[in-house]
Amino acid sequence: MLLGEQEQLLSYNGEVLVFQLSKPKHVEGAADKTMNLCVRRMAFNRDTKVFVQKSSGAFSMHASHSKIEMVCCSCTTDARTGIILPCILMKKQKRNNVKYILLLLHSSNQFEQSFLFKLDYELKEDIRLFAGPSVLWRHANKLFYISSNTCMVQSAPLQLTSVVWTGEIVGEGTVVLGIRTACLPESEDADEFSISDRAIWGSEFFGYAIQNQKMLTGTCFMPHAYSRVVSSVYVCKSERMKKQLRISLVAITHKNQLIWFQNGLPKGVCELPFEKPRSVKTAVTSSNDLLFIVSFASGNSCVVQRRDSLQVASTCQKVKGVLVDDFIGSGSEQLLLLFKDESNTDVLSTFKITDLGGVDYSSGINYKHDVPATEGLQENGLLTIQALETRLQAGFTSVRELQQHLELQKRVILESCRALIDLVEERTHILPKAEEYLYLIYLKNPFFCKEGLVSLWDDVENPPHSLSKEASLASKVPEHFTEKLWQRVMGDSLVVGVKLTESFHWSLDDVSLSLVTDQGFSSISPIIKCQSKIIKLNKAFSALAVSSCRIEPPSKKIKLDLHSKDDLKKECLKRPSGVHLDGAKTVIAVTSLSPLLAFHRVCCAVLLHAKRQKHGDDGLQESKQITVLCGKIWLSLEDISNGRFSVKMLRDNSYCTGAMEDILAVLATAGRFSFQIMSSDCTLTPVNSWLLGEMECTPFKECHDNIFCHKAGNVYGTVFNWSLKNPFEGVLTIFCRNLTVLFQCLHSLTRVLPPSCHVKLLRSGRKSVLTEQLALALEKEMLTSKSSFFSKESKAENSLTWGNEAGKKIDNAPLASLLDTEEGVQQFRKKLQNEREQCVLSMNQTMNGALYQKIVLKIAEAQLSSDVIVWRLS
């Protein structure tokens, strides 16, 4: 943000950086040969409603007979570490020699000189800072740039009249968007429309990729007809679909208009309230609104809101500058408007923080005493908005209830039809437990009575006798917890899956599938050897938002171009607005396909085995094994040749399309390997670039966390899952067919990782998850031992109680009176003998052999489970 040659402002991670040039205090007798570049980190205090200084730093420059100025400042990516840092371009002029110095500011407030270069002219036109860090400028209608990697001034082989935007575009790196004089192509097969268009308007819009040194077609950004009026551009989103570049951007024109372009076509236009617009930037508020902030040469600014259409939402005058960041630490962006104040030299003395919603802080207002009338009106407006939002939420709740009632009606009608069919066919209709409960809710719900529906039974407190009888019969029938049976062919493997319903709440550790052939050959075993797996996936939904320009702290909302796993979702998937779990679990059986093909056509019954745990009378858990027939599958060579059960994975608009069954089949037949990747001094941005670029991965449309590799060759079909714990540590999970593919992927990955990265193979799963599983296993082991011990003690107590009850028949007379007579001595001797026997009985307990075998087996199983988890953690 440009304020002057002696002062610059920049927002970074919710703070305002104030750069100032000043001379050190003059010492008498010493020559003034130095100039200090000072920086102050200012943070907004929500209690006092003012900006306070957190820290400061300084950088000294030799200024003998030289003029030192600040040219511009921005936040760019340091190519060495991948971290976004503030940088500032300084100019040091001595007569006709001009020297430029690019400085980086670290979190310790230490300045680092990235590079310097000399020119025989001054930089005045279209100066931009971008990743590297690098500097780009225009001079004599030519484009020049220099980066920290080369430290040499280079020129692009093109002529241009202006630069309207510089930034990152997916698959192209740093791209410069500009306008140049129209030049007709020399090739005969050129686009005729493009020739006539450029011939009429005289100028054209173009893009130039600096790293690749190639031109990009201007029509994918906007039609050439707009090139003569566009003055500034901001690219909101970029992606590649079917090898075509898709761009969404907003542009301001000399005609005082703001235009929204999508895929090269105008989608909306808004008339601006002031003349001579200068620049445009974006912000995403807490209500997920997309705002465009336009600054004008007159010092005014306006905010345009994009919902159904582009509309001017607010205007401000006498604005010194506008910054966008999360200044109040709420997790979303706000606007910081700095106003001109001639009476105060502090640039942060007069300001306003707002998001055009519930956030509104202004300087000069006492928030504790004497609230002005305007503040009261604003508070009333916020209360009104909250009331309207509450009413809207209540309306949504009513709609959801109506939808639930309609679904309930459908289920009742369906069950009634089944009952009618059973009645006609003289079969006894047994109503399942869940359906019976829905019937009662439906028939007793006053909502349906208001709608004029007639109850099928009398309105009495207790259900009819016939219904109670059917309910008792239904309790004997196994629960229906299988929803869908499917099959897929993956190479030489047959994958069979059973989707379980949400009502299935048993332990998944005791669930498996069996395949039994129905061929009738006596010499061949009907049981097919297979491996069972349980898979549960998450489904993520996303919302379109706008890219940010820096990394934020973990407590804040993750921005769109933060180097995280969200980058694997192709920009438009970078910030999901909501995530829900697919409640149904899927049990999968994988078996070899080739032995089954010997029958030409085979039929297999699919059996689901589950184990229900319940507590017995002896305090131990008893297991009840249940087997349910899920259905039958048919398979033949003709079906396989026609690709009937093949897995289909295709690209469609930056997604990998495929049914959920296809995704589960791929994951079930692949080997799973997890690697922990850590870096001490660099971010893990290269992993994202490697997955999206070299490996050509796209996310599953049904499950965004996993991405599918489309790269031709042996690695095709590999599935990756990249999860970042923080920018310097993450876990990469690879699902591959064999170890050869795994080694190829790791070899390719190590070539792009920095040398300081450490890659560690995890035995199975994340350490935090395994630690939690170990705690549960140890708890189960302790409870098993405890229950066994108390079961044994209870039997001892029962024996002891029986002995005490028998001893109650003995007269508890005083000892002296008992010893006076021979009969008393005999009674005392008998009592002493009983107490001795009870003591021996309590100390030498015996146990039934069957009970002891049960206890030892339960304890051994619990200990084995704990030992397995410990081995996986080691």
Beta strands, then each sheet from edge to edge (+ up, - down):
strand 1: 7-12
strand 2: 15-22
strand 3: 34-45
strand 4: 50-62
strand 5: 67-77
strand 6: 84-94
strand 7: 97-105
strand 8: 111-119
strand 9: 125-130
strand 10: 134-139
strand 11: 142-147
strand 12: 154-159
strand 13: 162-169
strand 14: 173-181
strand 15: 203-209
strand 16: 214-216
strand 17: 230-241
strand 18: 244-253
strand 19: 257-262
strand 20: 265-271
strand 21: 277-284
strand 22: 290-296
strand 23: 301-306
strand 24: 310-316
strand 25: 319-325
strand 26: 334-339
strand 27: 351-354
strand 28: 360-362
strand 29: 482-490
strand 30: 493-500
strand 31: 512-517
strand 32: 527-528
strand 33: 531-535
strand 34: 538-541
strand 35: 578-581
strand 36: 586-592
strand 37: 601-615
strand 38: 621-636
strand 39: 650-652
strand 40: 655-657
strand 41: 671-678
strand 42: 697-699
strand 43: 707-709
strand 44: 719-726
strand 45: 729-736
strand 46: 758-762
sheet 1: 1+ 2- 3+ 4-
sheet 2: 5+ 6- 7+ 8-
sheet 3: 9+ 10- 11+ 12-
sheet 4: 13+ 14- 15+ 16-
sheet 5: 17+ 18- 19+ 20-
sheet 6: 21+ 22- 23+ 24-
sheet 7: 25+ 26- 27+ 28-
sheet 8: 29+ 30- 36+ 33-
sheet 9: 32+ 31- 37+ 38-
sheet 10: 34+ 35-
sheet 11: 39+ 40-
sheet 12: 42+ 43- 44+ 45- 41+ 46-
end
